[in-house]
Amino acid sequence: MQHEPSLPHLAQRFQSLVWSCLDADLTKTAVFHAERYYAVDQHNHDSRHLYATALLREGQTYSALNLVNQPSTIRCSGCLEIKAKCCTALGRHRQAREALEASMQNPAYAPSGSTSQRSAQPFPDEAAMRCRSGNMALKGNMPEKASSSFRQALALNPYLWEAFEGLCALGSIPEIDEIFPPVPLPVKRAPPEDAQGKTVPVASGAGFFTPDPANLGGGGGNLFRAWKPEQPQPFRIAGPRDSLATNDSFYPDNSFQVQRVARSQPTKLETLQPPAPSRSLSSTDEGGPNPKRQRSTARQPELAKPSTTANLNPPANPSSNSLASKSNTVLDNPVKKARARPALSFANIFSSSGRRSQPKSTVASSRTAGVGVGKSNAQPSGLPTRRSTRLLSGTSTKQAPPSKLTGRGRRRPSVNTRSRSTESEAEEDVFTVSEVAYSQSPPPATAASPRSDSPSPSTWTAAHEQAAQDEYDAELADHYVYTLTRQFARATCALAVYDCQGCLAELEQLPSVHQASSWVLAMVGRVHYEKQDFASAERAFKEVRTLEPHRLWDMEVYSTLLWHLQRTVELSFLAQELLSINPQSAQAWIAVGNLFSLQKERSQALTCFRRAAQMDPTCAYAYTLSGHESIDEDLDKAINFFQCALRADARHYNAWYGLGTCYLRMSKIRLAEYHYRKAVEIHPNNAVLLGCVGMAVERRGDRAAALALFNDAVKLAPDNALVRYRRAKILVSMRKYESAVQDLEYLRSSTPEESNVVFQLAKVYRLLGNEVKSAQTLAIARDISPKSLNKIKKLLDTVKDKRGDDKMDEG
């Protein structure tokens, strides 16, 4: 990430997120976000305390104890207090007392952010409740209800990691852009003078919208507080109307229109201020050419006929006693009065000669739009015009001499004095708002809010700059957490559909501090295990064990990996450690069962796998391994175990594979092909599963389709020896000896000690008529397996170009 947020704001964001999950008993989600916080700042005791607390609440007591059980030189009283909690959970009461006594020896210790007092929610919100409901439905084998609950929870709060993982486990893979739509980087609010070159949008026929401060991080700078992906929050303007198009009739040139803009878009003062202080505010040029406007609906009493002379020649030097002449001028022409009143009322109240207009506030914009304009035409018909109304609206539409501006400036205090009277309730509302929001003197610095609109250049102080910086840092922290969660979600989705390369590509996009975390390394190990790259998977899991030696998650995969690699010593050590950490965990008993299976003690291995299933009835892998241990002795028993695994997890492709193997041994080819294909639907990138489908198709007689499946399998995993060997055999059966020789030679170079490959290669050379190479290969086979003299004699008795059988294979 290019724009890194500040650690204090990021810490505050992670703390609120983790504690909200802990209060709602979503401990798995709390551990996920707490590990992200700890990865960002591992030397901070606050992140360490929060991560340890989340692990302790999740039940990973040894991992939490390992975090806070630090040397005395770097530990604090908070670490000792959490250590006492861990020792209490483990039953080590003496060590818990010692930790508490040591913690009390430092009376000057100040609690960190994760251990200090805070306000907790008395009841979980709706998103947390729906997530917990989905978890219960998932464990209760109700996939449809679980999927619905998870989706509703994510729609309310996309940070609930348990809901997202639950959807991936169900195979109901969500769209990332629906749950986590891409958002742009936040923009720092700049002072107005920095935006002189920018263009401020003006009100036209289209609606003009302004970001709502509540949606842009109000109260902590959270961009995503009320996040609803399916219903994005629109940006609204403060006021009773959605558009300023109705102002076009009052402001032809928008010269008096003060707009409210976003923080990221500073106000352009040239657009908002009056043209020149020397010109009259009531002149015709001020408003531009007079377009066709709405006529006033209020009928005024006609006291005199319109006088052309009075309209064209206004008094040159108006004074304080010229109010009667102005009222006569307005009443002479009611049409001009209706046209001039709205614009000039705003000009007289909210502007002053020789001064720039002050920015509007939210209250002022709503009050002036609803009261100042709406009540200008609301006077009852037939009533005499009040003197105060004439003072506000009565004037000539022609340009007055410059001296008139001075007279109006002297009259302004008297106008404000009358506005504070009780003559009219509507007038009182208008002038009260104008005095607060449109004062000629700049507002004090203490009244400015970091969430308000950008002040003018004269009022932009260091406090405004600091508020803008804090707001930007808070929004940047929100963006960091949101983007990070989105990247993890993309990687988890790729792993759920077994897109191994896509998952690795997403994990490589993460920041380096997160790539070195145990959560990411465990994902890397699982990805390489699914790719059959056991060496890379072993390196990843070893690194996980180094970072988190007491981790239980994903250890069943690591124990099976050691079983495939025939690492008896490492597997024995892992099983003993897992049993010492938690003897009631399914992962520990699966590791012990794999150890007995590696030692060919199947009855004891089966007992351990059953024990694992008793510890966790939702662990499908325990049932699957029990079925694999029973497949050589009792097929019906193995089928029962595989079906139990599918009841626990319908997407457990190993159970589908085991059922296909059972039916293939029972010569039920159609059933075997069906179950193999179900496994391929779940894991389409597994070359071994494609090879098993090819075997079933070959058994039912369709060799061309079987060869196509083997070709696809080899493309997926060119280094997979079993798939190449199966393709070589089907090529021999189809009398494509040259292609079979290429596969067998490749296997011979990669696995020179495999006797089956050597015998099959000697057979193909014999069928091709190359007696010399066939004899050389047979000699090598005799050195590899001296007990196979009978098979060598049988091979020498085969006739050239005779289709061979499979009885010569050892396994």
VEXDO-272061 format. One line per field, with one value per residue (C-alpha): residue in one letter; x, z, y. Coordinates in pm, whole numbers. Layout:
// residues N
rest	[A_...]
px	[X_...]
pz	[Z_...]
py	[Y_...]
This chain:
// residues 811
rest	[M_Q_H_E_P_S_L_P_H_L_A_Q_R_F_Q_S_L_V_W_S_C_L_D_A_D_L_T_K_T_A_V_F_H_A_E_R_Y_Y_A_V_D_Q_H_N_H_D_S_R_H_L_Y_A_T_A_L_L_R_E_G_Q_T_Y_S_A_L_N_L_V_N_Q_P_S_T_I_R_C_S_G_C_L_E_I_K_A_K_C_C_T_A_L_G_R_H_R_Q_A_R_E_A_L_E_A_S_M_Q_N_P_A_Y_A_P_S_G_S_T_S_Q_R_S_A_Q_P_F_P_D_E_A_A_M_R_C_R_S_G_N_M_A_L_K_G_N_M_P_E_K_A_S_S_S_F_R_Q_A_L_A_L_N_P_Y_L_W_E_A_F_E_G_L_C_A_L_G_S_I_P_E_I_D_E_I_F_P_P_V_P_L_P_V_K_R_A_P_P_E_D_A_Q_G_K_T_V_P_V_A_S_G_A_G_F_F_T_P_D_P_A_N_L_G_G_G_G_G_N_L_F_R_A_W_K_P_E_Q_P_Q_P_F_R_I_A_G_P_R_D_S_L_A_T_N_D_S_F_Y_P_D_N_S_F_Q_V_Q_R_V_A_R_S_Q_P_T_K_L_E_T_L_Q_P_P_A_P_S_R_S_L_S_S_T_D_E_G_G_P_N_P_K_R_Q_R_S_T_A_R_Q_P_E_L_A_K_P_S_T_T_A_N_L_N_P_P_A_N_P_S_S_N_S_L_A_S_K_S_N_T_V_L_D_N_P_V_K_K_A_R_A_R_P_A_L_S_F_A_N_I_F_S_S_S_G_R_R_S_Q_P_K_S_T_V_A_S_S_R_T_A_G_V_G_V_G_K_S_N_A_Q_P_S_G_L_P_T_R_R_S_T_R_L_L_S_G_T_S_T_K_Q_A_P_P_S_K_L_T_G_R_G_R_R_R_P_S_V_N_T_R_S_R_S_T_E_S_E_A_E_E_D_V_F_T_V_S_E_V_A_Y_S_Q_S_P_P_P_A_T_A_A_S_P_R_S_D_S_P_S_P_S_T_W_T_A_A_H_E_Q_A_A_Q_D_E_Y_D_A_E_L_A_D_H_Y_V_Y_T_L_T_R_Q_F_A_R_A_T_C_A_L_A_V_Y_D_C_Q_G_C_L_A_E_L_E_Q_L_P_S_V_H_Q_A_S_S_W_V_L_A_M_V_G_R_V_H_Y_E_K_Q_D_F_A_S_A_E_R_A_F_K_E_V_R_T_L_E_P_H_R_L_W_D_M_E_V_Y_S_T_L_L_W_H_L_Q_R_T_V_E_L_S_F_L_A_Q_E_L_L_S_I_N_P_Q_S_A_Q_A_W_I_A_V_G_N_L_F_S_L_Q_K_E_R_S_Q_A_L_T_C_F_R_R_A_A_Q_M_D_P_T_C_A_Y_A_Y_T_L_S_G_H_E_S_I_D_E_D_L_D_K_A_I_N_F_F_Q_C_A_L_R_A_D_A_R_H_Y_N_A_W_Y_G_L_G_T_C_Y_L_R_M_S_K_I_R_L_A_E_Y_H_Y_R_K_A_V_E_I_H_P_N_N_A_V_L_L_G_C_V_G_M_A_V_E_R_R_G_D_R_A_A_A_L_A_L_F_N_D_A_V_K_L_A_P_D_N_A_L_V_R_Y_R_R_A_K_I_L_V_S_M_R_K_Y_E_S_A_V_Q_D_L_E_Y_L_R_S_S_T_P_E_E_S_N_V_V_F_Q_L_A_K_V_Y_R_L_L_G_N_E_V_K_S_A_Q_T_L_A_I_A_R_D_I_S_P_K_S_L_N_K_I_K_K_L_L_D_T_V_K_D_K_R_G_D_D_K_M_D_E_G]
px	[0_141_-41_34_-185_-48_-15_-228_-530_-477_-451_-773_-952_-828_-908_-1268_-1305_-1157_-1344_-1675_-1616_-1516_-1826_-2039_-1862_-1721_-1381_-1254_-1313_-1147_-838_-818_-826_-608_-340_-354_-299_-14_151_151_316_470_675_369_243_-109_-125_33_-222_-514_-394_-335_-678_-844_-653_-745_-1114_-1095_-953_-596_-459_-106_-68_-188_51_339_271_281_534_823_1155_1141_1327_1049_731_498_231_-33_155_173_-197_-287_-37_-223_-546_-384_-236_-573_-736_-467_-503_-158_-278_63_206_-105_-51_316_222_-36_210_469_211_121_485_461_199_286_174_-84_-322_-288_-573_-668_-673_-809_-1172_-1410_-1781_-1906_-2231_-2486_-2636_-2487_-2601_-2801_-2499_-2331_-2650_-2698_-2337_-2375_-2700_-2516_-2245_-2503_-2683_-2351_-2272_-2630_-2608_-2849_-2651_-2931_-3014_-2646_-2579_-2874_-2765_-2406_-2506_-2736_-2458_-2208_-2459_-2477_-2107_-1848_-1578_-1733_-1469_-1650_-1946_-1722_-1535_-1866_-1987_-1663_-1694_-2047_-1935_-2161_-1874_-1976_-1885_-1605_-1714_-2062_-1942_-1626_-1679_-1356_-1327_-1089_-823_-938_-838_-716_-928_-718_-746_-943_-640_-490_-779_-779_-727_-1016_-1364_-1649_-1968_-2260_-2627_-2788_-3086_-2930_-2923_-2615_-2519_-2283_-2129_-2299_-2053_-2215_-2125_-1774_-1635_-1837_-1743_-1412_-1354_-1512_-1597_-1780_-1978_-2321_-2205_-2474_-2327_-2662_-2792_-2512_-2569_-2627_-2461_-2727_-2718_-2816_-3153_-3515_-3455_-3257_-3169_-3081_-3239_-3519_-3265_-3204_-3504_-3366_-2996_-2945_-2567_-2531_-2345_-2509_-2538_-2321_-2271_-2176_-1901_-1725_-1411_-1205_-1331_-1235_-1452_-1352_-1393_-1406_-1726_-1895_-1814_-1996_-1841_-1712_-1763_-1807_-2121_-2468_-2616_-2953_-2840_-2976_-2626_-2574_-2825_-2752_-3023_-3370_-3506_-3868_-3945_-4238_-4486_-4580_-4900_-4973_-5190_-5080_-5313_-5262_-5214_-5100_-5050_-4708_-4495_-4228_-4045_-4034_-3905_-3637_-3509_-3461_-3338_-2974_-2892_-3119_-3110_-3271_-3597_-3637_-3826_-4156_-4021_-3883_-4210_-4398_-4160_-4223_-4596_-4618_-4521_-4619_-4470_-4125_-4170_-4240_-3937_-3698_-3802_-3644_-3304_-3275_-3394_-3100_-2871_-2980_-2977_-2688_-2447_-2278_-2110_-1737_-1732_-1708_-1985_-1922_-1965_-2297_-2348_-2583_-2848_-2827_-2871_-3177_-3337_-3280_-3402_-3719_-3793_-3623_-3740_-4052_-4212_-4140_-4449_-4658_-4820_-5203_-5382_-5552_-5359_-5157_-4785_-4600_-4343_-4079_-4151_-4118_-3787_-3657_-3800_-3869_-3609_-3568_-3442_-3235_-2877_-2837_-2551_-2254_-2358_-2659_-2430_-2301_-2654_-2751_-2443_-2552_-2903_-2790_-2777_-3130_-3248_-3090_-3246_-3589_-3521_-3480_-3821_-4136_-4304_-4314_-4233_-4106_-3879_-3742_-3645_-3474_-3267_-3174_-3017_-2851_-2691_-2540_-2431_-2368_-2203_-1975_-1701_-1516_-1624_-1392_-1151_-1309_-1642_-1495_-1555_-1332_-1647_-1779_-1722_-1388_-1351_-1232_-857_-863_-1006_-793_-573_-342_-639_-816_-504_-467_-835_-805_-495_-663_-967_-751_-551_-870_-1014_-681_-682_-1035_-927_-626_-833_-1101_-855_-661_-977_-1076_-742_-770_-1123_-1006_-734_-978_-1225_-952_-853_-1218_-1249_-897_-758_-408_-225_-486_-462_-84_-110_-351_-130_168_-21_-43_195_516_432_122_294_517_222_126_-222_-83_191_-66_-267_48_111_-241_-217_105_-43_-340_-97_83_397_482_832_707_417_655_869_563_430_769_774_425_544_840_620_342_468_142_-90_-359_-532_-428_-210_-420_-310_52_38_-105_168_432_255_292_659_720_866_816_1032_881_530_593_725_426_176_330_336_-23_-135_48_-110_-469_-547_-911_-847_-927_-601_-392_-567_-551_-173_-145_-359_-141_165_17_-95_259_383_129_-65_-409_-622_-461_-477_-848_-899_-726_-935_-1251_-1132_-1083_-1438_-1563_-1374_-1524_-1827_-1812_-1458_-1513_-1143_-1149_-1425_-1243_-917_-1111_-1255_-913_-784_-1078_-1082_-846_-1031_-1401_-1543_-1890_-1740_-1529_-1833_-2011_-1721_-1708_-2081_-2046_-1777_-2006_-2282_-2041_-1906_-2064_-1765_-1503_-1367_-1152_-1469_-1607_-1275_-1287_-1638_-1529_-1238_-1467_-1713_-1430_-1301_-1653_-1659_-1945_-1796_-2085_-2104_-1727_-1725_-2009_-1831_-1500_-1666_-1827_-1481_-1354_-1639_-1520_-1149_-1114_-740_-646_-460_-502_-881_-884_-669_-918_-1202_-989_-940_-1318_-1384_-1119_-1273_-1605_-1432_-1399_-1022_-1028_-1214_-987_-677_-820_-870_-515_-383_-567_-428_-71_-120_-231_56_343_554_290_436_111_-77_204_230_-145_-129_165_-33_-336_-105_38_-312_-390_-60_87_427_635_431_436_817_841_634_816_1159_1053_939_1259_1470_1258_1204_1486_1416_1058_1056_712_829_1140_942_683_959_1125_790_736_1086_1013_688_870_1122_1420_1571_1893_1723_1474_1754_1938_1625_1553_1902_1839_1506_1676_1923_1641_1421_1619_1309_1133_1301_967_835_1148_1107_744_838_1097_828_608_577_659_363_141_-84_45_-157_-128_-39_329_283_386_137]
pz	[0_-101_152_495_776_1105_1376_1639_1409_1283_1639_1733_1436_1510_1879_1818_1561_1778_2093_1909_1792_2140_2293_2038_2106_1752_1874_1545_1376_1669_1634_1261_1306_1616_1425_1154_1422_1577_1239_1175_1509_1685_1928_2069_2395_2315_2000_2188_2471_2231_2024_2337_2472_2148_2143_2505_2436_2134_2344_2212_2563_2496_2202_2415_2693_2448_2340_2687_2851_2761_2938_3230_3034_2780_2958_3136_3403_3135_3002_3352_3409_3087_3178_3505_3312_3085_3380_3551_3240_3231_3602_3693_3993_4155_3841_3811_4164_4094_3779_3969_4247_3992_3812_4131_4195_3936_4070_3807_3521_3298_3117_2742_2502_2493_2871_2989_3064_2774_2705_2586_2407_2639_2352_2018_1704_1430_1216_1499_1585_1225_1206_1519_1384_1067_1271_1455_1131_975_1264_1266_900_768_477_323_645_725_387_423_771_663_366_577_833_567_416_754_843_588_857_1009_899_1037_810_507_590_652_303_155_354_222_-136_-170_-286_-263_-510_-364_-536_-387_-30_-61_-342_-437_-278_-373_-146_82_-5_254_302_179_265_19_-112_-230_-468_-668_-989_-927_-1062_-814_-956_-973_-952_-1283_-1397_-1250_-881_-681_-405_-115_97_429_718_900_613_572_900_1150_1500_1443_1070_986_620_657_978_826_533_308_-21_-184_-89_-120_83_-152_-91_13_40_368_306_229_-143_-344_-616_-642_-983_-842_-754_-1121_-1132_-843_-933_-1309_-1279_-944_-809_-465_-440_-162_-216_28_-104_12_224_-63_-283_-136_-202_-483_-337_-669_-755_-420_-355_-499_-816_-686_-366_-549_-733_-585_-470_-605_-953_-1260_-1373_-1048_-1142_-1511_-1777_-1639_-1770_-1752_-1386_-1185_-1089_-730_-624_-363_-488_-367_-336_-616_-447_-756_-1125_-1242_-1292_-1556_-1417_-1067_-1191_-1418_-1193_-837_-569_-607_-238_-31_340_649_582_223_325_203_-143_-164_-52_-307_-575_-497_-463_-791_-980_-803_-1080_-1029_-658_-698_-917_-700_-355_-331_-469_-291_39_30_-78_200_477_392_216_297_68_40_223_107_185_470_408_501_767_750_968_784_441_548_734_455_187_381_546_358_11_89_293_45_-156_129_223_229_-55_11_328_341_311_638_672_764_446_245_410_305_-44_-166_-403_-761_-1026_-1191_-1106_-827_-781_-579_-286_-227_-115_168_278_281_477_739_743_805_1188_1195_978_1213_1504_1354_1282_1652_1727_1764_1466_1262_1358_1013_1008_1348_1224_916_1101_1381_1137_942_1250_1347_1013_814_1059_902_1149_1113_1360_1647_1602_1885_1703_1396_1367_1172_1015_893_554_457_605_416_380_657_909_812_1117_1254_1434_1100_952_1244_1226_854_911_1187_970_679_900_1038_691_570_857_762_401_506_713_445_162_370_456_90_-17_241_121_-239_-133_80_-208_-438_-183_-134_-505_-500_-737_-599_-835_-788_-411_-417_-647_-405_-105_-282_-309_68_258_365_736_678_446_738_972_1073_920_574_597_697_386_176_322_243_-112_-181_-22_-259_-548_-442_-390_-62_-28_-45_185_442_442_493_783_949_942_1094_1376_1436_1461_1658_1818_2003_1704_1660_1348_1021_1202_1069_720_832_991_670_475_695_635_259_300_524_800_1099_1346_1266_1275_1613_1757_1621_1762_2110_2113_2000_2267_2533_2412_2408_2447_2365_2021_1704_1542_1805_1763_1383_1409_1637_1397_1102_1297_1362_999_885_1108_950_1274_1124_1418_1649_1378_1334_1710_1709_1415_1592_1900_1688_1559_1917_2012_1720_1549_1276_1175_838_797_1092_927_593_738_917_583_418_699_656_276_253_510_495_202_354_671_470_272_598_722_395_408_765_642_371_622_822_515_174_5_147_-180_-9_100_-257_-376_-113_-216_-579_-486_-289_-576_-826_-619_-608_-991_-980_-1255_-1300_-929_-912_-1204_-1049_-717_-885_-1094_-783_-633_-951_-937_-594_-675_-1053_-1039_-883_-1134_-927_-929_-1305_-1338_-1126_-1353_-1647_-1487_-1442_-1799_-1926_-1726_-1901_-2243_-2360_-2407_-2616_-2347_-2082_-2274_-2298_-1922_-1863_-2097_-1896_-1575_-1707_-1811_-1459_-1289_-1525_-1237_-1100_-1142_-1089_-1361_-1615_-1534_-1584_-1916_-2028_-1954_-2152_-2441_-2437_-2444_-2745_-2912_-2907_-2799_-2896_-2677_-2397_-2414_-2370_-2051_-1911_-1980_-1804_-1505_-1508_-1489_-1209_-1005_-1099_-807_-908_-1030_-1194_-1427_-1530_-1600_-1801_-2005_-2077_-2193_-2433_-2582_-2627_-2808_-3029_-3129_-2964_-2801_-2692_-2490_-2356_-2224_-2072_-1900_-1767_-1620_-1440_-1316_-1183_-988_-843_-750_-731_-625_-957_-1164_-1243_-1389_-1599_-1741_-1819_-1999_-2210_-2321_-2462_-2837_-3029_-3073_-2845_-2624_-2273_-1957_-1620_-1418_-1434_-1208_-850_-711]
py	[0_336_555_415_549_673_410_592_616_261_133_308_153_-199_-168_-70_-347_-623_-525_-508_-866_-982_-824_-1010_-1346_-1355_-1466_-1607_-1271_-1095_-1316_-1238_-860_-868_-1056_-791_-526_-722_-775_-401_-313_-612_-402_-232_-382_-272_-486_-776_-753_-733_-1030_-1238_-1150_-1257_-1587_-1652_-1591_-1822_-2105_-2091_-2055_-2174_-1938_-1646_-1744_-1764_-1405_-1250_-1483_-1256_-1192_-953_-685_-632_-737_-499_-523_-576_-879_-1024_-971_-1155_-1425_-1473_-1521_-1782_-1970_-1969_-2117_-2389_-2467_-2331_-2137_-2088_-1934_-1717_-1586_-1511_-1319_-1113_-1032_-924_-712_-525_-432_-156_88_351_128_297_62_48_102_-265_-310_26_103_123_126_-213_-276_-436_-637_-746_-573_-740_-827_-1017_-1202_-1313_-1427_-1638_-1778_-1879_-2051_-2259_-2346_-2450_-2684_-2809_-2919_-2656_-2510_-2302_-2121_-2077_-1921_-1683_-1573_-1519_-1307_-1091_-1045_-938_-698_-525_-548_-670_-703_-1017_-1265_-1568_-1502_-1476_-1797_-1970_-1884_-2014_-2339_-2387_-2338_-2032_-1816_-1449_-1179_-973_-652_-687_-726_-515_-262_-86_258_539_676_958_1313_1557_1868_2158_2530_2743_2931_2603_2548_2871_2679_2439_2498_2503_2350_2587_2512_2447_2245_1929_1852_1944_1704_1751_1472_1424_1467_1174_942_1080_972_1168_1078_911_931_595_573_247_279_221_18_-129_-249_-313_35_291_604_899_1229_1481_1855_2017_2177_2098_2051_1797_2044_2407_2439_2652_2921_2994_3226_3430_3419_3439_3468_3288_3587_3572_3197_3054_2684_2414_2196_1883_1883_1754_2043_2383_2686_2919_3262_3448_3267_3332_3699_4007_4151_4484_4680_5011_4896_4902_4574_4676_4767_4597_4503_4316_4053_4055_4078_4019_3689_3592_3528_3404_3667_3714_3548_3817_4100_4442_4743_4992_5329_5515_5470_5367_5670_5646_5943_5802_5470_5604_5880_5754_5997_6073_6105_5885_5942_5797_5983_5855_5544_5680_5746_5392_5243_5449_5333_4970_5006_5193_4879_4556_4345_4492_4455_4084_4044_4237_4123_3775_3866_4195_4055_3812_4096_4328_4068_3837_4075_4400_4644_4603_4263_3907_3665_3425_3052_2905_2647_2355_2519_2849_2692_2497_2789_3042_2804_2723_3058_3341_3238_3046_3327_3603_3513_3383_3715_3694_3867_4194_4284_4606_4568_4599_4869_4612_4422_4738_4807_4466_4448_4799_4942_5038_4799_5071_5148_5400_5647_5526_5742_5517_5235_5451_5535_5169_5083_5336_5192_4833_4857_4993_4705_4450_4635_4598_4230_4165_4309_4104_4261_3939_3581_3499_3801_3709_3363_3502_3761_3526_3284_3561_3710_3374_3239_3555_3788_4044_3971_3639_3368_3281_2991_2792_2781_2613_2239_2001_1857_2193_2345_2490_2837_3137_3195_3453_3204_2899_2857_2593_2439_2390_2236_1996_1901_1835_1623_1420_1366_1253_1014_859_807_667_415_308_269_59_-183_-206_-272_-523_-719_-712_-860_-1139_-1207_-1245_-1490_-1691_-1713_-1842_-2107_-2210_-2295_-2446_-2185_-2230_-1997_-1726_-1757_-1725_-1423_-1252_-1329_-1179_-849_-819_-590_-759_-737_-948_-1194_-1292_-1363_-1715_-1682_-1611_-1873_-2136_-2045_-2077_-2422_-2537_-2403_-2593_-2905_-2889_-2843_-3163_-2953_-3117_-2968_-2608_-2691_-2837_-2521_-2304_-2513_-2519_-2141_-2138_-2361_-2128_-1820_-1987_-2311_-2377_-2338_-2603_-2474_-2643_-2897_-3187_-3087_-3066_-3413_-3561_-3384_-3550_-3882_-3835_-3743_-4047_-3828_-4055_-3862_-3521_-3664_-3829_-3502_-3308_-3556_-3542_-3162_-3130_-3375_-3176_-2851_-2975_-3347_-3276_-3131_-3320_-3202_-3378_-3715_-3690_-3642_-3945_-4150_-4051_-4160_-4507_-4531_-4453_-4731_-4974_-5008_-4966_-5070_-4814_-4550_-4619_-4583_-4242_-4120_-4223_-4038_-3725_-3755_-3779_-3464_-3271_-3430_-3163_-3264_-3431_-3509_-3752_-3959_-3950_-4080_-4354_-4458_-4470_-4689_-4929_-4945_-5242_-5451_-5368_-5171_-5135_-4992_-4752_-4638_-4564_-4349_-4154_-4088_-3958_-3720_-3588_-3532_-3317_-3134_-3181_-3012_-3248_-3378_-3643_-3822_-3818_-3956_-4233_-4335_-4350_-4574_-4807_-4843_-4891_-5182_-5320_-5296_-5045_-4835_-4592_-4513_-4476_-4232_-4033_-3986_-3910_-3641_-3491_-3462_-3295_-3042_-2934_-2942_-2900_-2837_-3170_-3386_-3705_-3670_-3620_-3932_-4128_-4018_-4130_-4471_-4515_-4405_-4646_-4929_-4878_-4895_-4533_-4508_-4191_-3997_-4147_-4033_-3680_-3675_-3796_-3527_-3262_-3406_-3394_-3032_-2945_-3131_-3217_-3347_-3583_-3932_-4124_-3937_-3983_-4351_-4399_-4216_-4430_-4746_-4629_-4531_-4884_-5031_-4808_-4921_-4569_-4694_-4390_-4157_-4413_-4432_-4055_-4062_-4364_-4217_-3898_-4102_-4304_-3989_-3840_-4162_-4402_-4636_-4716_-5077_-5059_-4783_-4981_-5298_-5108_-4940_-5275_-5409_-5120_-5159_-5528_-5448_-5198_-5465_-5294_-5600_-5428_-5153_-5402_-5625_-5328_-5210_-5559_-5573_-5247_-5381_-5692_-5477_-5267_-5565_-5894_-6086_-6023_-6298_-6460_-6138_-6099_-6451_-6381_-6060_-6244_-6486_-6208_-6187_-5872_-5631_-5831_-5625_-5657_-5693_-5522_-5828_-5746_-5441_-5476_-5226]
